[in-house]
């Protein structure tokens, strides 16, 4: 028995009740870095056209399906720019989190003592 690869994941978007977005998880390091720059949403206004192109590419490549409509008509994932900006940002950031994998468990003891609240008496 081998390891079964999970190819898609439904994003948890609690700030947008009812929205369901299924994303593809397989990506290259180059794509991950490009979308990472997009997720940071900083940068120069001169870069806005590149960010819009990257966002459209993200929608086409990594959004498998969603239930987003406008005036009763399905919005294709490649037209992610048509949805409200806060939802765009949430989708990209949640995808980045899904790609990175689960966070380390909380409460892990420090291995070197640097985070210890009390000084060791050893």
C-alpha positions as CSV (number, residue, x, y, z in Angstrom):
1,X,0.0,0.0,0.0
2,X,1.4,3.4,-1.0
3,X,0.7,7.0,-0.2
4,X,-2.5,8.3,-1.8
5,X,-2.0,11.8,-3.2
6,X,-4.8,14.2,-2.4
7,X,-5.3,16.3,-5.6
8,X,-7.9,18.8,-4.4
9,X,-9.1,20.5,-1.2
10,X,-12.1,22.5,-0.4
11,X,-11.0,25.8,1.2
12,X,-12.5,26.9,4.6
13,X,-13.6,30.5,4.1
14,X,-15.6,31.3,7.3
15,X,-15.7,35.1,6.5
16,X,-17.7,34.2,3.3
17,X,-20.6,31.9,4.4
18,X,-21.8,29.7,1.6
19,X,-18.8,30.1,-0.7
20,X,-17.3,26.8,-1.7
21,X,-14.0,26.8,-3.5
22,X,-12.2,23.6,-4.5
23,X,-8.5,24.1,-5.4
24,X,-5.9,21.9,-7.0
25,X,-2.9,21.2,-4.7
26,X,-0.2,20.1,-7.2
27,X,2.2,22.9,-8.1
28,X,5.8,23.7,-9.0
29,X,8.1,25.7,-6.8
30,X,8.1,28.4,-9.4
31,X,4.3,28.7,-9.4
32,X,4.3,28.6,-5.6
33,X,6.8,31.5,-5.4
34,X,4.8,33.5,-8.0
35,X,1.5,33.1,-6.2
36,X,3.3,33.8,-2.9
37,X,4.2,37.2,-4.2
38,X,0.6,37.7,-5.2
39,X,-0.6,36.6,-1.8
40,X,1.6,39.2,-0.1
41,X,-0.3,41.9,-2.0
42,X,2.4,44.4,-1.5
43,X,4.4,46.0,-4.1
44,X,4.4,48.7,-6.7
45,X,1.3,50.0,-8.5
46,X,3.4,49.6,-11.7
47,X,3.2,45.8,-11.0
48,X,-0.6,45.8,-10.8
49,X,-1.0,44.5,-14.4
50,X,1.4,41.6,-13.7
51,X,-0.6,40.8,-10.5
52,X,-3.9,40.8,-12.4
53,X,-2.4,38.4,-15.0
54,X,-1.0,36.2,-12.2
55,X,-4.4,36.2,-10.5
56,X,-6.2,35.1,-13.7
57,X,-3.6,32.4,-14.2
58,X,-4.1,31.3,-10.6
59,X,-7.8,31.0,-11.2
60,X,-7.4,29.0,-14.4
61,X,-4.7,26.7,-13.0
62,X,-5.6,26.1,-9.4
63,X,-9.3,26.7,-8.9
64,X,-11.0,23.3,-9.8
65,X,-14.5,24.6,-9.1
66,X,-16.5,27.1,-7.1
67,X,-20.1,28.1,-6.6
68,X,-19.7,31.8,-7.3
69,X,-22.2,33.5,-9.6
70,X,-23.0,37.0,-10.8
71,X,-26.6,37.9,-11.6
72,X,-27.4,34.1,-11.7
73,X,-24.6,33.3,-14.1
74,X,-21.5,31.2,-13.1
75,X,-18.3,33.3,-12.9
76,X,-15.4,31.2,-14.4
77,X,-12.4,30.9,-12.1
78,X,-10.3,32.5,-14.7
79,X,-12.3,35.7,-14.0
80,X,-11.5,35.7,-10.3
81,X,-10.9,39.5,-10.7
82,X,-14.7,39.9,-11.0
83,X,-15.3,38.9,-7.4
84,X,-14.8,41.2,-4.4
85,X,-11.2,41.9,-3.6
86,X,-11.4,40.6,0.0
87,X,-12.6,37.2,-1.3
88,X,-9.9,37.1,-3.9
89,X,-7.3,37.7,-1.2
90,X,-8.9,35.0,1.1
91,X,-8.9,32.4,-1.7
92,X,-5.2,33.0,-2.6
93,X,-4.1,33.0,1.0
94,X,-6.1,29.9,1.9
95,X,-4.6,28.1,-1.1
96,X,-1.1,29.1,0.0
97,X,-1.9,27.6,3.5
98,X,-3.2,24.4,1.9
99,X,-0.1,24.0,-0.2
100,X,2.2,24.6,2.8
101,X,0.4,21.9,4.7
102,X,-0.7,21.9,8.3
103,X,0.9,24.2,10.9
104,X,3.1,22.7,13.5
105,X,1.2,21.7,16.6
106,X,1.0,24.3,19.4
107,X,2.6,23.7,22.7
108,X,5.7,22.0,21.4
109,X,8.5,22.4,23.9
110,X,11.6,24.4,22.8
111,X,14.5,22.2,21.9
112,X,17.1,24.8,22.9
113,X,15.5,26.6,25.8
114,X,15.5,30.1,24.2
115,X,11.7,30.4,24.5
116,X,11.6,29.2,28.1
117,X,9.9,31.7,30.4
118,X,12.2,30.9,33.3
119,X,16.0,30.7,33.5
120,X,17.4,27.2,34.0
121,X,19.2,26.6,37.3
122,X,21.4,23.9,35.8
